[in-house]
């Protein structure tokens, strides 16, 4: 391939990416607020928090969707005990609904839940874009996006293609979790996306307290609150459904996060 042909191919690739982004933006134009839940480290509770936020908003009367963007290890459907698969019609996915929340996840398209999805970056990129382009959410007040950990292909694809309004950054009280959360927070800033604030998860006597507040202070963003490590999470259903204490924590968190999001959007 000549240099001119290479340059032309590059231009065509840029055009396709731009058109794809426009298509996704148009597909999501009925969604008022798009919020990502994110951290650099796995196992800090992003999925649990994304579910808790979505269910709490739905309980407050909002129309809510939940997009599980963790293609490798999709867990939202299992955590929510959703067994109904999306309806497919006219090349569109119509997501099932549970507890007032519409859900889309790669888990719906696996033959077995223990199946390992071993894909390289381009395939992850294509899968995420397909979900964004093909899912028919309808009118939503909030779309909550459960991001995979790290600062590589999958979260980068979301940040580049989905017009997000803000990020909820998650850390646990441990030093390493705080460091990885700071790395991911800096990635979000490099992508020029706004940060709603920091949530500290698994707080309590076992892991301690304080990393969330420290991270928020160092980064100059709001500290939204902490979620205690409670035995309420042992149940098979999300704790926010059956535990008044957990529900109060999420309601308090959102009472800070939503006004902050509205201020960020105005600014």
N, C-alpha and C positions, 0 to 999 in steps of 0.2 A: 504494500500500500504506500502510495506517494505521500509526501508531506502535506500536499494540498488536500488529498483524500482524508488524511488523518484529521486535519483541521476541520474539514466539513463534517466528519463523523462526530467530532467533539461538539460542534455547534448544534448538530441535530440532537445529540444527547441532552444538551442544556435546554433546548426547546421542549423536548419531551418531559423533562423534569419540571419545567415551568408550567407546562400545560397540566401535568399531573397534579401539581400543587393547586392550580386554579380549580380543577375538577373537585378536589377534596374540599377546598374552601367552600365551593358552591354546594356540595353535598351536605356540609355541616352548617349551612347558613341559618337553619332553624334552631340552632343550639345557642343559648344566650351566654353561657359560661363554660369554659373548658379548663379543667384543673387536673394537673398531673401530681401523683404522689411518687416521690423519688428519693433514693439514697444511693450512695456508692457501694455500700456493703449489703450482701444478702443476709437474710435472717433477722432483719431488724423490725419486721412486722409491717412492711409496706402494704401487702395484700390485705391483712387484717384491718389496717387503718383505712385503706381505700374502700373496703366494704362497709366499715363503720360510718365513714363520712357519707357514703351513698345512701345507706339505710336511714341514717338520721335525717338527712335532707328530705328523703321520701316521707318519713313520718311527719315532717313539718309541712307537708302538702305540696312539695315541689315535684316537678316531673324530672326524673333522674335516669341517666344511663351509666353503665359501668363497662369500660373497655379494658379487657385484660390484654395488655400489650407484651406480656412475658410469653413469647412464643415457645421458648425452650421448656419452661416449667410452668404451664398455665394452671393456676390453682383456684381462681375465683369461683368457677362453676362447682367444684367439689366443696369449697367452703360454704357456699350458699345452698348446696344440695339441689342444684338445678339439673334435672334429668331431661327436660324437653329440649330438643335441638332447634336451632333457628329454622324458620321456614324459608325456602329458597324459591323465588318467583321473579321472572323477568331479569335474571342475572343480579338479583338483590338479596341480601340477607335481612330477614325480619327477626330481630332478636327476641328470645323468650323473656318473660317478665316474672320476677319473684319479689314479694314484699314491696311491690311498687317500683322496682328497679329493673330496667331493661339491661340484659347482659349479653355480651359477645366475647367469645374466648376461643382460642385454638383447641381447647379441650373438647369442644363440641364436634371437632372434625378428626379426632383420633379414634382408631378402631378399639384400642385398649388404653385405659388411663395410665398404665405403667409403661406405655410405649415411649422410647427415647427419641426425641426429635433432634437429630444430629445434622444441623444445617450450617453452612457457612454464611458469611455476611450478606451476599447478594440474595440468597433465598429468604433470609429473615427480612431483608428490606422489602422484597416483593410481597411476602405474606402480610406484613404490616400495611403496606399500601393497598393491598386488595381489601383488607378489612375496612380501611378508611374510605375507600371508593365504593364499596358494595353494600355496606351496612346502612339500612334505612331506619334511622333513629326517630324520625318524625320531629315534632316540637319537644324540646327539652329545656328546662331551666338550667340544668347542670349535667355535664358529661365528666365523669371521674375516670381518669386514665391511670391504671396500675402499671407503672413502668418496671422493667427488669433492672437489676442492679448494674453498677459499673458505668463506664464512660465511653463505651465502644459503639458498635454498629446499631443495635436495636434502639437504645435511647436516643442516639444521634438521629436516626431516621425519623422518630417521632418529633423531635425538636425542629427538624428541617421541613417536615411536610404538614404537620398538624398545627394550625394557628392557635396555640395555647394562650390562655389569659394569665396563668400563673402557676407556680409550683408550691406544693407543700413538701418541705424537706424533713426527712425522718432520721433521727439518730437514737441510739440507746445510750445509757450513761457511761459505757466503756470508752476509753481513750481512742482505741483504734476505730470504733464506729464513728466517733466524732470526726476523726481525721478523714475518713472516707466520705462522710457526709459533706465535709468542707470541700473536698475535691469535686464532688458532683455539683455542689453549689456554685463553685467557680466555673464549671462547665456551662451551667445554665446561664450564668452572667456573660460568658463569652458568646453565647448564642443570642444574647440581647433579649432574653425572656425574663419576665418579672417574677420575683419570689414573694409569695404571700407571707411565709414565715416558717418557723422551725417547730417541730413536734418532738418531744422526748417520749419514747416508748419504753416499756419494761422498767419503769421507775419503781423504787421501793427498797426494802431492806436488803434484798439479795444483790442487786446490781448497783444500788446507790442512786444519787440524784446529781443534777447540775450540768451535765454535758450539753443539754439542749439550750439552756440559758447562756452558757459560755459560747457556744457556737453562734447563737443569735447575736450576742454582743460583739463578738469578733467580726462577724460578717455585716453588722449594721442592719439587721432585719428583725422583724418582730418575733418574740417568743410567744407561741400560741398556747402552750400548755403541755402538761405531761399526762400520760396514760399509765396508770399503775399496773404492775404485774399482779393479777388477781386469779384466784381459782375459778372465777366465773368463766374463764376462757376454756375450761376443760370440757364444756358441753359441745355436742356436735354442731349445734346451730350457733350463728354469730352472737357473741355476748351482748351486743347492743340491743338485741331483741328481748332477752329475758332478764338482763341485769340492770336494775335502776341506777346503780352506782356507775356502771360503764356508760350507760345512756347519758347521765348527767355530765360525765367527762367530755363526751363528744359534743353535747349541746354547748358546753362552756367553750370548747375549742372553736366551734363554728361561730359562736357569738363574737369571737375576735377575728376569725379568718374571713368571714363574708364581708363585713364592713371594710376590712383592709383591701380585699379584692376589688370592691367597688371604688375605693379611693384610687387604687393603682390604675384601674381602667379609665377613670376620669383624667388622671394625670398623664 
